[in-house]
């Protein structure tokens, strides 16, 4: 029995729909059952013509068990090492632990210092992106610290949910609509 063009198109549409719904279901499952935490972010890149309206968020993670390796000779200014890490939530903080397995998450340590912002706080690589609607102008100039609420999946980078600005002890979740 031959399938006509409409039947073939319907099969392709149903297949694509199943793929999209399975991805959406996984994201909803992670959001409901995986840890969620607010994390301070580093550098922000609000608008590049090539990419559109995205923020590039460099999450700041605690890594208390990460120590600088002793130097094995004179360090060059651009010498660096990537330390593979996995993430966990402990005591309401995002913690990066050194791992020996192949990881997609890293902390970069430089020969002449690190990307540390405090004694045990590092920037996570790669940074994550957060989409901004066109009408979300003006709130980046408010000052304060930018924080992101993220879901920590079993594998892969954290997934951003929402943003907030912290000024002193006051939190202001950002509205985009």
N, C-alpha and C positions, 0 to 999 in steps of 0.2 A: 504494500500500500504506500503510495507516494504522499508526502506532505505538501500541501500547497503553500504559497508564499505567506499567506496570513497565519497559518498554523506555525510556520517556522519563526515568524516575527513574534508571535505570542510566546513561544518557548524561550526566545532570547530575552524578551521583556520580563518574563517570570524569573528567569535565571538572574538577571540583573537586580530585580527587586529582592530576591532571596539574599543576594550578596549584601546589598545595602542594609536590609533589615537585620541580618546576622551581625554586621558591624555595629549598628545602633544598639542592638541587644547586648553585645559585649560591653560597650561603653556604659550603658545603663546599669548592667550588673556590677561593673567595677565601681561605679559611683555609689551604689547601694551597699556593697559588701567590702570594698577595699578601704584602707585608711585614708582619711582626708585631713589635711593640715594646712595652716597658713605659713607661708615661707617668705622671708624678705628677699627682694630681688635686687639685682645689680643694674647693669647698664640697660638703657632703654633706647630703642630705635623706632620712633613712632611712624615714620612714613618714608618709604623708598618707592620711587616711581615704578621700578621694575616689579616689586613684590606686592604693592598695594598697601592697605591699611593694617599692618601688623605691628605688634610690639614684640621685640626680641627680648626675652626675659632670661637673665642669668641668675638662676636660683642660688642662694647662699645656704650651704649645708654645713653642719657640724661634722668634724672628722677627728675625734679625740685620739684615735689609735693611729693616725697618720703622722709619721715623723719624717723630717728631712733626712734623706740618706747622706752619709758622710761623702765628701767630695773625693773623687778618685784621681785627682790631678787638677791643674789649673782650669777653672771654669771659663768658658767663653760667655760673652754677654747674652747670646741667643740660645744657650743650652737649656733644654727643658726635658721633662719626663712626664709622661702621662701615666697616672696611676689608675688602673681599672677599679671601679667600686660598684657595690650594690647598695640600695637604699633601704632604710627601715625607719619606723617612727618609734621613738623612745622618749619618755618623759615629755611628751608634747613638742618634740623637736625632730626635724628631719636629719637623720644621721647617715653618713656615708662610711661604709666599711670597705677596707681593702679586700680584693678578691683575686684569686689566681685564674679563675675561669674567664673565658672570652666575654667581655662585657661591652655594652654600648654606651656606658656612662663612665666618665673620667673626671679626675681632678688633675689639673695641670700644675706642676711645680717647676719653677724656674731656678736656674743656677744662682741668679742674683735676686733672691727673694721668691715669693710665691704670689698667687692671686688671693692671698688671705686678706680678710677685712677685720679679723680679730684673731687671737691666738689659735683657736681651733676651728675657725670658719673659713671655708673655701668656696670658690665659685664652681658650679657644676658645669661640665661640658658634655654634650652640646647644649646650647641654650634652647629654651622652648619658645614657641610663638603663640601669640594670642591675637585673634582677629578682632578688629574694631569696626563697628559700623561707621558709615560716613558722617553721621550726625553726632558723633561722640567727641566733638571738639571742646577745647578749653580746659578740661580737668587736669591735663598734664602740667600746667603752669601753676598749680596750687601749692606746690612745695610739699615737704614732708617725705616720708619713706614710702615707696611703692611695695605692696605686699600682694602675693597671689595665693589664693586657695587652690590647692592641687590634690588630685587623687594619685595615690602611689600604686600603680599596677604591679603584678608579680614580675613582669619583664618589661623592659623599655623605660623611656623617660616619663617623668611625672606629667599628668594631663591637667592643664589649667582649667578651673571652673569659673572663678571670678577674681576681680581685682579690688584692692582697697588702698587708701592713702592713710598713713598713720602720722599724725602730728602730735608729738608729746605722748599723751596717754589716750588721745581721741582717735577712734577708728571711723573712717567714712567709706563704706562700700560704694564703689563707682557704679553709676547707672548709665546704661548705653542706649536706652530706648526713649 
